[in-house]
Amino acid sequence: MFELNNILRENIKNLTPYSSARDEYTGDASVFLDANENAFGSPLSNAYNRYPDPMQHQVKLRLSTIKGVPARNIFLGNGSDEAIDILFRSFCNPGVDNVIIVPPTYGMYQVSANINDVEAKKVLLTPDYQLDLEGIAEAIDINTKLIFICSPNNPTGNSINRDDIETLLANFSGIVVIDEAYINYSRQKTFIQELTEYANLVVLQTLSKAWGLAGLRVGMAFASEEIIEVMNKVKPPYNVNESSQLLALEALGNVEQVNAWIKETLAERDKLVLNLKDLDFVLDIYPSDANFILVKTTDAKGIYNFLVQHGIIIRDRSKVELCEGCLRITIGTPAENKTLTETLQQYK
């Protein structure tokens, strides 16, 4: 049975969070002499001399209407990577606790584990890139605090079987983190709607992919109010800057544009798959629920180097477990995909 206090670090239980100037009053104000800011403004066309909203209330309210979840269940961070790091710092005692990752998967789970001196137990996905539930069950011990699952998975592109994830949620006494960075491209529905069913569920999403805001670094975590309170307690006071908040708010008003791009990306993905299948050095193209495809080839390194020479950058994943010989290719614009295809047709 999941109980938050059983897995929360003792120092975090007793932590008094930093109290920012903007947290210490309620109501409206017109004169701000509390935060030692430059009262005269900024040497820019927009005034950025005031600290941003530490809890990003307006962005969360807009996200609440889009995602169908209360604002109190939303955490915003400097990319999803900040949310990942805060989960480690909140729940994992360095040198004692461990987490489970399921390679091949997103590399930041391992990096964050290393930074926080937390063991990352690896349980490889099955050959068809699904969870090895028996292997995960064997890897769990009393010090296992987090399980990270990327779905749709990076770099394989497939969605993880929903029933298998629910089995973990129902039986694991720690937190199951589902990274849905690519969910907008997926046929599988988000796990956000399951927050009321599972107290140990954390769902990560981002504005960097389908929303096209990678340069703003705005990541989201959705969880129970209790878990969100812990994450807000641990985060830096002003972790999402003012320009990112303002631009995110503007972007979130353009849902129709984003949906149109998603539709076009999926059509381009299908077209690219058909074109690449005709190349004799392509051995397999794995099913994808994301805005990229994983392509198994006869010579991944050689093809990668050939494309670099022609100014085309893809990702060589051939040294990743279970991805031997594979290249990961992001779906570009129609013109970019045409250039890629025509260049690959020249490869010998």
SVG drawing of the C-alpha trace seen along z (x, -y; Angstrom):
<svg xmlns="http://www.w3.org/2000/svg" viewBox="-11 -54 42 67">
<polyline fill="none" stroke="black" stroke-width="0.4" points="0.0,0.0 1.4,-3.4 1.8,-5.9 3.6,-9.2 5.3,-9.7 6.8,-6.2 8.9,-7.1 9.5,-10.8 13.0,-11.7 13.2,-12.8 15.0,-16.0 12.3,-16.9 9.5,-16.2 11.1,-18.8 12.1,-21.2 11.0,-24.8 10.9,-26.1 12.3,-29.4 9.7,-32.1 9.8,-34.4 8.7,-38.0 5.7,-37.3 4.4,-34.5 4.1,-36.7 1.0,-38.8 -2.5,-38.4 -4.5,-40.8 -3.5,-43.4 -0.6,-45.8 0.9,-48.6 4.1,-49.5 6.6,-46.7 9.5,-47.6 9.9,-44.1 12.3,-42.1 15.3,-44.5 14.4,-44.7 15.4,-47.5 12.4,-49.8 13.3,-51.7 12.7,-48.9 14.8,-46.9 17.1,-47.9 14.7,-46.0 11.4,-46.8 9.6,-44.6 10.0,-45.1 11.6,-42.1 12.7,-43.9 10.1,-42.1 10.5,-38.5 8.0,-36.1 5.1,-34.4 6.8,-31.6 3.8,-29.3 2.9,-30.2 -0.8,-30.5 -2.0,-31.8 -0.2,-29.2 -1.5,-26.4 -5.1,-27.7 -4.8,-27.7 -3.3,-24.2 -6.1,-23.1 -8.7,-23.8 -6.7,-22.1 -5.7,-19.0 -8.9,-18.6 -7.1,-18.5 -7.2,-21.0 -4.4,-23.5 -3.4,-22.2 -2.4,-18.9 0.1,-20.6 3.8,-21.3 5.7,-23.5 9.5,-23.2 12.4,-24.3 11.8,-21.5 10.7,-18.0 14.3,-17.4 13.8,-19.7 10.7,-17.6 12.8,-14.4 15.6,-15.8 13.2,-17.1 11.6,-13.6 15.0,-12.2 15.8,-14.9 12.4,-14.5 12.2,-10.7 15.6,-9.1 18.3,-9.1 21.7,-9.3 23.8,-6.2 20.8,-4.3 17.8,-4.2 17.4,-3.1 15.1,-3.6 14.2,-1.3 14.7,-2.3 13.8,-0.2 16.3,-0.6 16.3,-1.5 14.8,-4.7 15.3,-8.5 18.9,-9.0 18.1,-11.7 16.8,-9.2 20.2,-7.6 22.0,-11.0 19.8,-12.3 20.4,-9.1 24.1,-9.6 24.0,-13.2 22.0,-12.4 24.1,-9.3 21.1,-7.0 21.4,-3.5 19.5,-3.1 18.6,0.6 18.2,1.5 15.5,4.0 15.7,4.2 12.5,4.0 11.5,7.2 12.6,7.7 9.3,6.1 10.1,3.1 7.5,3.8 7.9,4.1 9.4,7.1 7.1,7.2 8.7,10.3 12.1,8.6 10.8,5.4 9.2,7.3 12.5,9.1 14.4,5.8 12.2,4.1 13.4,4.0 12.6,2.0 14.8,-0.9 13.2,-1.2 11.4,-4.6 10.7,-5.4 10.0,-3.5 10.5,-5.5 8.5,-4.5 8.6,-6.5 5.5,-6.1 5.6,-6.6 9.2,-5.5 12.3,-7.3 14.2,-6.1 11.9,-3.2 8.8,-5.3 6.2,-2.7 3.7,-3.1 4.0,-0.8 1.2,1.6 -1.4,-0.2 -2.4,2.9 1.3,3.5 1.7,0.0 -1.6,0.3 -0.2,3.5 2.8,1.6 0.7,-1.2 -1.6,1.1 1.2,3.2 4.2,0.9 4.5,-1.0 6.7,-3.7 6.0,-6.2 5.5,-5.3 6.6,-8.1 5.2,-8.0 7.0,-10.3 4.5,-11.3 6.7,-13.8 5.3,-12.4 1.7,-11.7 0.3,-14.3 1.4,-12.0 0.1,-8.8 -3.0,-6.7 -2.9,-5.9 -4.7,-8.2 -2.8,-10.0 -2.6,-8.7 -3.5,-12.1 -7.1,-11.0 -6.0,-8.2 -4.6,-10.6 -7.7,-10.1 -7.2,-6.3 -3.6,-6.0 -2.0,-8.1 1.5,-7.0 1.2,-8.2 3.3,-11.1 2.8,-12.0 5.4,-14.1 4.6,-16.1 6.3,-19.0 5.7,-22.0 8.9,-21.2 7.6,-18.7 4.2,-19.0 3.8,-22.5 7.0,-23.6 8.4,-25.5 11.7,-23.6 13.5,-26.9 11.3,-28.1 12.0,-25.0 8.6,-24.5 7.9,-21.0 4.9,-19.7 4.2,-17.2 0.8,-16.0 0.2,-14.2 -1.8,-14.1 -2.0,-17.4 0.3,-15.9 3.0,-15.1 2.7,-18.5 3.1,-20.2 6.3,-18.3 7.7,-19.2 6.8,-22.9 8.5,-22.8 11.8,-21.5 11.9,-23.6 13.8,-26.9 11.5,-29.9 11.5,-31.3 12.2,-28.2 10.1,-29.3 11.1,-32.7 8.7,-35.5 9.3,-35.4 8.6,-31.6 5.4,-32.0 4.1,-34.8 5.0,-33.1 3.6,-29.8 0.3,-31.5 0.2,-33.0 1.0,-29.6 -1.6,-27.7 -4.2,-29.9 -3.3,-28.3 -4.5,-24.7 -5.9,-24.5 -2.5,-25.3 -0.8,-22.7 -3.4,-20.1 -2.8,-20.9 0.9,-20.4 0.4,-17.1 -1.8,-15.9 0.7,-16.9 3.6,-15.3 1.8,-12.0 1.1,-12.1 4.7,-12.9 5.8,-10.1 3.8,-7.6 5.2,-8.9 8.8,-8.8 8.4,-5.2 7.2,-4.2 10.1,-5.9 12.7,-4.5 11.4,-0.9 12.6,-1.0 16.3,-1.5 18.3,1.8 20.3,0.9 17.1,0.5 16.4,3.7 13.4,2.6 11.4,-0.4 9.7,0.0 6.1,-1.1 6.0,-4.6 3.6,-6.6 5.9,-9.6 7.3,-12.3 10.3,-10.2 11.0,-6.7 13.6,-4.1 15.3,-2.6 17.4,0.6 20.1,0.5 23.1,2.5 25.6,-0.3 24.2,-2.9 27.5,-4.7 28.4,-4.9 24.9,-6.2 25.1,-8.7 28.5,-10.0 27.3,-10.2 24.3,-12.4 26.5,-14.6 28.7,-15.3 25.6,-16.4 24.5,-18.7 21.7,-16.4 21.8,-15.5 19.9,-12.5 20.7,-10.4 22.9,-7.3 21.4,-5.0 23.3,-1.9 25.3,-1.7 22.1,-1.7 20.9,1.6 18.4,3.4 18.9,0.7 22.0,2.2 22.3,0.9 19.5,-1.7 19.2,-5.3 16.5,-7.6 15.1,-10.1 12.9,-13.0 10.0,-13.8 10.8,-17.1 8.9,-19.4 7.9,-18.0 10.9,-19.7 13.3,-18.4 12.0,-14.8 12.4,-15.0 16.0,-16.2 16.7,-13.3 15.1,-10.7 16.9,-12.0 20.3,-12.1 19.8,-8.6 19.1,-7.3 22.7,-8.4 24.2,-6.3 26.2,-3.3"/>
</svg>
